[in-house]
Amino acid sequence: MSKKLHRASAIAVAAMIGTIIFSANGSGASAQNVAADQTVTQPLQAVDQTISQPAPQPLQVTTIPNVGDNAAPEVEAPQIHATSLAALVAAQPQPGELSRELNCLAGAVYFEAKSESLAGQLAVGRVIVARSKSGRFPNSYCGVVYQPSQFSFVRGGGMPGIAKSSRQWKNAVAIAQIAHTGTWRSPVEGALYFHAAYVSPGWHLKRVGRIENHVFYR
């Protein structure tokens, strides 16, 4: 009888030891899972924080394109946010000396449209710019302006004298800079031709519109 009790006790002890070992293994696996979860979660949080930081924005710089062989070198154009063409004209710098190309462009604006609104002056300036880029006319402003039989104010291969201290010339200089950089859209953008409204040349071209004393075509 004592042998049976001894054997039963031994079996009970063995069962108890097995339960303890099984429980210990289970706790260890759970602890490893928690550690693994923490190890994975922490780097993911770090990545989320890194992505949430706003990336630095590059500065927006507008460059003035070269036009023809005699154009001024490329420079940074001032970032001006104007609510009207008049405000943009007023904000333009008045350089002491213009490049030959801008002088030709401003001269065309002055002689063709100095008595018109700023929109009318810009429309004329943008025609000169569009011609220089079209491949159908000379590729510089001076080439466009001095092309034979194109502009009536050109006489003997030159322009008449200009009152450069006048407000009209200063406006023409500002408009030339705006037309050159393309910082304001002309109401007749893309036009390549214009004539005075009081004449009828009979052109077979697409009419773009009329601004005051000029009719524009492309």
Stockholm file with secondary structure:
# STOCKHOLM 1.0

chainA/1-218         MSKKLHRASAIAVAAMIGTIIFSANGSGASAQNVAADQTVTQPLQAVDQTISQPAPQPLQVTTIPNVGDNAAPEVEAPQIHATSLAALVAAQPQPGELSRELNCLAGAVYFEAKSESLAGQLAVGRVIVARSKSGRFPNSYCGVVYQPSQFSFVRGGGMPGIAKSSRQWKNAVAIAQIAHTGTWRSPVEGALYFHAAYVSPGWHLKRVGRIENHVFYR
#=GR chainA/1-218 SS CHHHHHHHHHHHHHHHHHHHHHHHHHHHHHHHHHHHHHHHHHHHHHHHHHHHSCCCCCCCCEECCCCSTTCCCCCEECCCCCSSHHHHHHHSCCCSSCCHHHHHHHHHHHHHHTTSCHHHHHHHHHHHHHHHHHSSSCSSHHHHHTSTTSCTTCBTTBCCCCCTTSHHHHHHHHHHHHHHHTCSCCTTTTCCEEEETTCCCCCCSCEEEEETTEEEEC
#=GC SS_cons         CHHHHHHHHHHHHHHHHHHHHHHHHHHHHHHHHHHHHHHHHHHHHHHHHHHHSCCCCCCCCEECCCCSTTCCCCCEECCCCCSSHHHHHHHSCCCSSCCHHHHHHHHHHHHHHTTSCHHHHHHHHHHHHHHHHHSSSCSSHHHHHTSTTSCTTCBTTBCCCCCTTSHHHHHHHHHHHHHHHTCSCCTTTTCCEEEETTCCCCCCSCEEEEETTEEEEC
//
